[in-house]
Amino acid sequence: MPLHYVVPLKKKTASDPAREMNQRGSLAGRGLLKWFNDQVREILYQVELHYAVLEEIRLRANQPLLIRLTGRDVFLNAEGAEVEPSQAYRVTSEDLSETLERLTQSSIYAAEEEIRQGFLTLPGGHRVGITGEAVLQQGRVQTLKHITGLNFRVAKEAKGFGLNLLPFLVTSEGRLFHTLIISMPRAGKTTLLRSLIRLLSDGVPELNLQGQTVGVVDERGELAGMWQGVPGFNLGVRTDVLDGCPKAVGMSMLIRAMAPQIVAVDELGQDEDALAVTEALRSGVSVLSTAHASSLAEARARPSLERLLTAGVFERLVILSRREGPGTIEGVLDLTSGQSLLGR
């Protein structure tokens, strides 16, 4: 069940103004191209970037300009043509520094907290991963300097995604089973989480599912795509978002202040996250979350997840992969009985 399908990248022609306008509107309108420096942005303007299958745009110092689509990688030369890596445009240090300046709106110091974590979040939930030389203080990363790579990870909204999963994830009374979604990176777990939040918040009349109050702790700004208090994604009419707050702190704050029926968080992994999930369950709310793992066995290999799984915290496990493209549903497990409800 792929989210997107591969569409060939095609070189634009000067005699195709309609396609030009469509391409520029689709990318620039989503707030992507304005963040690149002039040189790289002009290259990206020259090609038809099929947004539905665009996953990443990677800039690495002295390496070819790379666009990652669903199913394949594409290298571009200075004219925007698809070429072999040896003929591609080589990203310069100036490209990286100028792009980072735009990303931080000329104030790297103000963005230092995000840079310390290795990423920046853009409007619309897009995330830019950052690599470079780590500056340490007492063994902890304080910031990154001499930036060597920027990875623009494109956020997607798939409005119908997850609808067919809901019958396996809610009780006959409409309560959400405590659910964990797992996958490796780039397999659609954040997209699925976002879609499920919206469906649960708005309700699904065809499933006789009433809308529920959902509290979202959006620590990295990817779920709501919040920008200056305005969400870039629709998470539903009954959803409250706590943006930029650590998950462990945010879950407790939402439960005390907003009385949610469901608490949703992305990328569990720390010990304090596991403790917060356990506390949330004691408050009577349902938990909807994601984590990095490609299988139940791999999830159990992570100590914080193993504690939650062993304690029987989660009742449903959804496993995603990229086998047929991002969002391929490999299975839904009933963790209380070990029964497979869907998939192989």
C-alpha positions as CSV (number, residue, x, y, z in Angstrom):
1,M,0.0,0.0,0.0
2,P,2.4,2.7,-1.2
3,L,1.8,6.4,-0.4
4,H,3.2,7.6,-3.7
5,Y,4.2,6.2,-7.0
6,V,7.4,6.8,-9.0
7,V,7.0,9.4,-11.8
8,P,9.9,9.9,-14.1
9,L,11.8,13.1,-13.7
10,K,11.6,15.1,-17.0
11,K,13.7,18.0,-18.2
12,K,11.6,21.1,-18.8
13,T,11.6,22.9,-22.0
14,A,11.6,26.7,-22.6
15,S,8.5,26.3,-24.7
16,D,6.4,24.8,-21.9
17,P,5.3,27.8,-19.8
18,A,2.2,26.0,-18.3
19,R,4.4,23.2,-16.9
20,E,6.8,25.9,-15.7
21,M,4.1,27.6,-13.7
22,N,2.8,24.4,-12.3
23,Q,6.2,23.3,-11.2
24,R,7.1,26.6,-9.6
25,G,3.8,26.8,-7.8
26,S,3.9,23.3,-6.5
27,L,7.3,23.6,-4.9
28,A,7.6,27.3,-4.1
29,G,4.1,27.3,-2.8
30,R,5.1,24.7,-0.3
31,G,7.8,26.8,1.1
32,L,10.8,24.8,-0.1
33,L,12.8,26.6,-2.8
34,K,12.9,29.9,-1.0
35,W,15.2,28.3,1.6
36,F,18.0,27.5,-0.9
37,N,20.7,29.9,-2.0
38,D,20.4,31.4,-5.4
39,Q,22.6,28.9,-7.3
40,V,20.9,25.8,-6.0
41,R,17.5,27.3,-6.2
42,E,18.0,28.2,-9.9
43,I,19.0,24.6,-10.7
44,L,15.9,23.2,-8.9
45,Y,13.7,25.7,-10.9
46,Q,14.9,24.2,-14.2
47,V,13.4,20.7,-13.6
48,E,10.0,19.3,-13.1
49,L,10.2,18.1,-9.5
50,H,7.2,15.8,-9.1
51,Y,6.3,16.8,-5.5
52,A,4.3,13.6,-4.9
53,V,7.4,11.5,-5.1
54,L,10.0,14.0,-3.9
55,E,11.4,12.7,-0.6
56,E,14.7,14.5,-0.1
57,I,17.0,17.2,-1.5
58,R,20.6,16.6,-0.3
59,L,23.4,19.1,-0.3
60,R,26.8,17.7,0.6
61,A,30.1,19.7,0.4
62,N,32.0,18.9,-2.8
63,Q,29.5,16.2,-3.7
64,P,26.9,16.0,-6.4
65,L,23.5,17.7,-6.0
66,L,21.1,14.9,-5.2
67,I,17.3,14.6,-5.3
68,R,15.8,11.5,-3.8
69,L,12.5,10.4,-5.3
70,T,10.4,7.4,-4.3
71,G,12.3,4.5,-5.9
72,R,15.4,6.3,-7.2
73,D,18.0,9.0,-6.8
74,V,18.5,11.8,-9.4
75,F,21.7,13.8,-9.9
76,L,21.4,17.3,-11.5
77,N,23.9,19.4,-13.4
78,A,24.0,23.2,-13.4
79,E,21.4,23.4,-16.1
80,G,19.0,21.2,-14.2
81,A,19.4,18.1,-16.4
82,E,19.5,14.6,-15.0
83,V,23.1,13.3,-15.4
84,E,25.5,10.7,-14.0
85,P,27.1,11.6,-10.6
86,S,30.4,12.5,-12.2
87,Q,28.7,15.2,-14.4
88,A,26.5,16.6,-11.7
89,Y,26.8,20.1,-10.1
90,R,29.1,20.0,-7.1
91,V,27.7,21.6,-4.0
92,T,30.1,24.2,-2.7
93,S,30.8,25.4,0.9
94,E,29.2,28.7,-0.2
95,D,26.0,26.9,-1.2
96,L,25.9,25.4,2.3
97,S,26.7,28.5,4.3
98,E,24.3,30.7,2.2
99,T,21.5,28.2,2.5
100,L,22.0,27.8,6.2
101,E,21.9,31.6,6.6
102,R,18.5,31.6,4.9
103,L,17.3,28.6,7.0
104,T,18.2,30.4,10.2
105,Q,17.0,33.8,8.9
106,S,20.5,35.2,9.3
107,S,20.6,34.3,13.0
108,I,22.4,31.0,13.6
109,Y,22.7,31.9,17.3
110,A,18.8,32.0,17.6
111,A,18.6,28.6,16.0
112,E,21.4,27.1,18.1
113,E,19.1,24.8,20.1
114,E,17.8,23.1,17.0
115,I,21.2,23.0,15.4
116,R,22.5,21.3,18.5
117,Q,20.0,18.5,17.9
118,G,21.2,18.2,14.3
119,F,18.1,19.5,12.4
120,L,16.0,22.5,11.7
121,T,12.2,22.5,11.2
122,L,10.6,24.6,8.4
123,P,7.0,25.7,7.9
124,G,4.9,22.8,6.7
125,G,6.8,20.3,8.8
126,H,9.8,19.9,6.5
127,R,12.9,19.0,8.4
128,V,16.5,19.9,7.4
129,G,19.1,17.5,8.8
130,I,22.5,19.1,9.4
131,T,26.0,17.6,9.6
132,G,29.3,19.3,10.3
133,E,31.9,19.6,13.0
134,A,30.5,19.1,16.5
135,V,31.5,21.6,19.2
136,L,31.5,19.8,22.5
137,Q,31.3,21.2,26.1
138,Q,31.7,18.7,28.9
139,G,31.0,15.9,26.5
140,R,27.7,17.3,25.2
141,V,27.1,18.8,21.7
142,Q,26.7,22.6,22.0
143,T,26.5,23.4,18.3
144,L,27.8,22.4,14.8
145,K,30.2,24.4,12.8
146,H,31.9,24.0,9.4
147,I,28.6,22.6,8.0
148,T,29.2,19.8,5.5
149,G,25.7,18.6,4.7
150,L,22.1,19.7,4.6
151,N,19.3,17.2,4.0
152,F,15.8,18.6,3.2
153,R,13.3,15.9,4.1
154,V,10.0,16.7,2.5
155,A,6.9,16.3,4.7
156,K,3.8,14.9,3.1
157,E,0.1,15.0,3.9
158,A,-1.9,11.9,2.7
159,K,-5.5,12.6,3.7
160,G,-6.9,9.1,3.1
161,F,-4.0,7.2,4.5
162,G,-4.8,5.1,7.5
163,L,-8.6,5.0,7.0
164,N,-8.5,1.3,6.3
165,L,-6.4,0.7,9.5
166,L,-8.9,2.3,11.9
167,P,-11.2,-0.7,12.3
168,F,-8.2,-2.6,13.7
169,L,-7.1,0.2,16.0
170,V,-10.4,1.1,17.8
171,T,-12.7,-0.9,20.0
172,S,-16.4,-1.4,19.2
173,E,-17.1,1.5,21.6
174,G,-14.7,3.8,19.7
175,R,-11.8,3.8,22.1
176,L,-8.3,3.9,20.5
177,F,-6.2,0.9,21.4
178,H,-2.8,2.0,22.7
179,T,-1.0,1.9,19.4
180,L,2.7,1.9,18.4
181,I,3.6,2.5,14.7
182,I,7.1,1.4,13.8
183,S,9.3,1.6,10.7
184,M,12.7,2.5,9.5
185,P,13.3,6.1,8.4
186,R,11.6,7.3,5.3
187,A,8.8,4.6,5.4
188,G,5.9,6.9,6.2
189,K,5.3,6.5,10.0
190,T,5.1,10.3,10.6
191,T,2.7,10.7,7.7
192,L,0.5,7.9,9.0
193,L,0.5,9.3,12.5
194,R,-0.5,12.7,11.2
195,S,-3.3,11.2,9.2
196,L,-4.6,9.1,12.1
197,I,-4.6,12.1,14.4
198,R,-6.8,14.0,11.9
199,L,-9.2,11.1,11.4
200,L,-9.6,10.4,15.2
201,S,-10.0,14.1,15.9
202,D,-12.6,14.8,13.2
203,G,-14.4,11.4,13.5
204,V,-15.3,9.0,10.7
205,P,-19.0,8.8,10.1
206,E,-18.8,5.8,7.7
207,L,-17.1,3.9,10.6
208,N,-19.5,5.3,13.1
209,L,-16.5,6.8,14.9
210,Q,-17.1,9.9,16.9
211,G,-14.5,12.7,17.0
212,Q,-12.2,12.7,20.0
213,T,-10.1,15.2,21.8
214,V,-6.5,14.6,20.8
215,G,-3.4,16.2,22.5
216,V,-0.3,16.3,20.3
217,V,3.2,16.8,21.6
218,D,5.0,18.0,18.5
219,E,8.6,18.1,19.8
220,R,10.3,18.5,16.4
221,G,7.5,20.5,14.7
222,E,6.9,17.8,12.1
223,L,3.4,16.8,12.9
224,A,1.5,20.1,12.8
225,G,4.2,22.0,10.8
226,M,3.7,24.9,13.1
227,W,5.2,28.2,12.0
228,Q,4.7,31.3,14.3
229,G,1.7,29.7,15.9
230,V,-0.1,28.7,12.6
231,P,-0.2,24.9,11.7
232,G,0.9,23.9,8.3
233,F,-1.1,20.6,8.4
234,N,-4.7,19.9,9.4
235,L,-4.7,17.7,12.5
236,G,-8.4,17.9,13.0
237,V,-11.0,20.1,14.7
238,R,-10.5,18.6,18.2
239,T,-6.7,18.6,18.4
240,D,-4.6,20.7,20.7
241,V,-0.9,21.0,19.8
242,L,2.0,21.6,22.1
243,D,4.8,22.7,19.8
244,G,8.6,22.4,20.4
245,C,8.1,20.7,23.9
246,P,10.0,17.6,25.0
247,K,7.6,14.6,24.8
248,A,8.0,13.6,28.5
249,V,7.1,17.1,29.7
250,G,4.5,17.7,27.1
251,M,2.4,14.6,27.7
252,S,2.0,15.5,31.4
253,M,1.2,19.2,30.5
254,L,-1.5,18.2,28.0
255,I,-3.2,15.7,30.3
256,R,-3.3,18.2,33.2
257,A,-4.4,21.2,31.1
258,M,-6.4,20.0,28.1
259,A,-8.1,16.7,29.2
260,P,-7.4,14.8,26.0
261,Q,-8.9,11.4,25.2
262,I,-5.8,10.6,23.1
263,V,-2.2,11.7,23.4
264,A,-0.1,11.4,20.2
265,V,3.7,11.7,20.0
266,D,6.3,11.0,17.3
267,E,9.5,9.0,17.7
268,L,9.6,7.4,21.2
269,G,13.1,6.4,22.2
270,Q,14.3,7.9,25.4
271,D,13.8,6.4,28.9
272,E,11.9,9.5,30.0
273,D,9.5,9.1,27.1
274,A,8.7,5.5,28.2
275,L,8.0,6.7,31.7
276,A,5.7,9.5,30.5
277,V,3.8,7.0,28.3
278,T,3.3,4.8,31.4
279,E,2.0,7.8,33.4
280,A,-0.3,8.8,30.6
281,L,-2.0,5.4,30.7
282,R,-2.6,5.7,34.4
283,S,-4.5,8.9,33.6
284,G,-7.0,7.0,31.4
285,V,-5.9,8.4,28.0
286,S,-5.1,6.4,24.9
287,V,-1.6,6.7,23.5
288,L,-0.7,6.8,19.8
289,S,3.0,6.9,19.0
290,T,5.8,6.0,16.6
291,A,9.3,4.6,17.0
292,H,12.2,3.6,14.8
293,A,12.3,-0.2,14.2
294,S,11.6,-2.4,11.2
295,S,10.1,-5.3,13.2
296,L,8.8,-6.3,16.6
297,A,12.1,-8.0,17.4
298,E,14.0,-4.9,16.5
299,A,11.7,-2.8,18.7
300,R,12.4,-5.1,21.6
301,A,16.1,-4.6,21.1
302,R,15.7,-1.0,22.2
303,P,15.6,-0.9,26.0
304,S,13.0,1.8,26.4
305,L,10.6,0.2,24.0
306,E,11.3,-3.3,25.4
307,R,10.1,-2.1,28.9
308,L,6.9,-0.8,27.4
309,L,6.3,-3.9,25.3
310,T,7.1,-6.3,28.2
311,A,4.8,-4.3,30.5
312,G,2.0,-4.7,27.9
313,V,1.5,-1.0,27.5
314,F,0.7,-1.2,23.8
315,E,-2.2,-3.2,22.5
316,R,-1.7,-2.7,18.7
317,L,1.5,-2.6,16.6
318,V,1.5,-1.2,13.1
319,I,4.6,-2.1,11.0
320,L,5.5,-0.1,7.9
321,S,8.1,-0.5,5.2
322,R,9.2,0.8,1.8
323,R,8.7,-2.5,0.1
324,E,6.1,-1.0,-2.3
325,G,7.0,2.6,-1.6
326,P,6.7,4.7,1.6
327,G,3.7,3.7,3.7
328,T,3.6,0.0,2.8
329,I,1.7,-1.7,5.6
330,E,3.5,-4.9,6.5
331,G,1.2,-5.8,9.3
332,V,-1.0,-5.0,12.3
333,L,-0.5,-7.1,15.4
334,D,-2.7,-7.5,18.4
335,L,0.0,-7.4,21.1
336,T,-2.3,-8.8,23.8
337,S,-2.8,-12.0,22.0
338,G,0.1,-12.1,19.5
339,Q,-2.4,-12.5,16.7
340,S,-1.8,-10.9,13.3
341,L,-4.8,-8.8,12.3
342,L,-3.6,-7.6,8.9
343,G,-0.6,-8.3,6.7
344,R,1.8,-11.1,6.2
